[in-house]
Amino acid sequence: MVNFQLPSWYTTPWCQVILVGLTCFGTPGMFSAVSNLGAGGTQDVVLSDIGNGVLYGMFALTGLISGSINNLIGPRLTLFFGTLGYALYIGALWCFQTQGTRWFVIFAGAILGVTAALLWSAQGSIMMSYPLEKDKGKSFAVFWAIFQAGVLIGSIIALAINIRDGQLAAVSTSTYIAFLVIVFCGIASSFLVLPPNRVVRSDGSRVTVEAASTPRKELISMWNLLKDWRMIALLPMFFASNYFYAYQNAVNAGLFDGPTRALNGTLSAAGSIIGALMIGFFVLDGKRLKRRTRGYVALGVITSMTIIIWGVGLSWQVTFTREDAKQMLANKDLINYKEARYRGKGALYFWYYFSDACYQALAYWIMSALTNDPFTLARFAGLYKAVQSAGGAGSFGMDATATPYLNEHLASWCMMLVSFPLAFLVIRTIKESNYEEEHVVFVNDAKTVDTDAASSHDEKNSIRDPSAAAAPAATA
């Protein structure tokens, strides 16, 4: 039997991080691009809020077990099943735009909530466990930049298609078709991802020697995870990390016309890409400081940005209400990017998502600094997305009841501020390295063990089979 040897570059963590980035580029990247157009491009904010509320509710429930599912069936199948819901949801938005089928959008949101939990658990495990400890901030930066490039390109596509119509209220059919083509490419790319036991780091160590976990081990490990005080302390950070999307999307849908919503989406994606690269390469993985100190610096930078950026957003928010937005829509007086009143609004969306990328980076980095085990990190990622989605469900439910914009703004802002002191307590427990406590297997050592095991197995068989000893040597 011939064993197929994969190219060494293909089994590196960086290749796998890039591949999962491409998968997310084409699936949640396109979903985010549509969401950034405001109300999923439909101009029906209530329907979008209900759909997203159901989506995040199912996401929260599935997220509690999605990490264990990833550990049982492996990241490749988990990613594949996880991508399918995105195609269904964008197709449902397109169907609503052409046929007015509201129920299909809500149903697709529920299905997407289940599948998205699978995708993000697999993604989190790969991104946090495959690289070396010194590269985990950069790993997030590279993944997030590729993922958000999907949002960027999707928004540019929408902008290019819709900008010709000037005052377009809803996204055109051709926009949805373009998105779906990219989504199917993302689904196909999920089959290229390798399981953790086949990935080799640059120092020669294997990510793990096991291909999968067991149901009993997952039950025990999840129970222990829920008792870990560090995870409890991080729950407010997890909860707040997507809470503000409902507010930002509602304002984008309520005040801006179609082309300007697409422009805001483009600027948001650009802010996410730049923010992730800056925080990942220059702060979280800076070379001159110890690991815990880098965590403190990142927390200080993100806290400062959150206060300043959301403070600027508040100064704009107090100048309008939901009633003003409804009146603007009724009068066909939505803000266009060519007008003087748009000045500064695009920059605010850029900085909102710049800080969002930094916030997400810190959350992932803290989790990845606690352990290097891919199975544990898959459970971390599942819990993170479950609590994050519970926050998202709550925020979209809050928006669906026409809560004043100001209340949504203050709720989002205060939740982030509350999460920072608790994150500080967890950062205090981070060690310079986990390699000494965790069993690390190097490729050469593993080969020696495998060879010894194979030799022992052959000797036992030869003793067990008398004919083997008496038979003459066969030709190759």
Salt bridges, closest charged atoms under 4 A:
ASP44 OD2 - ARG102 NH1 2.60
GLU133 OE2 - ARG291 NH2 3.99
ASP135 OD1 - LYS134 NZ 3.36
ASP135 OD1 - LYS138 NZ 3.24
GLU210 OE1 - LYS217 NZ 3.81
GLU218 OE1 - ARG379 NE 2.87
ASP228 OD2 - ARG230 NH2 2.97
ASP285 OD2 - LYS138 NZ 3.58
ASP333 OD1 - ARG341 NH2 2.95
GLU339 OE1 - ARG341 NE 2.40
ASP399 OD1 - ARG322 NH2 2.31
GLU408 OE2 - ARG322 NH2 2.75
GLU437 OE2 - LYS431 NZ 2.26
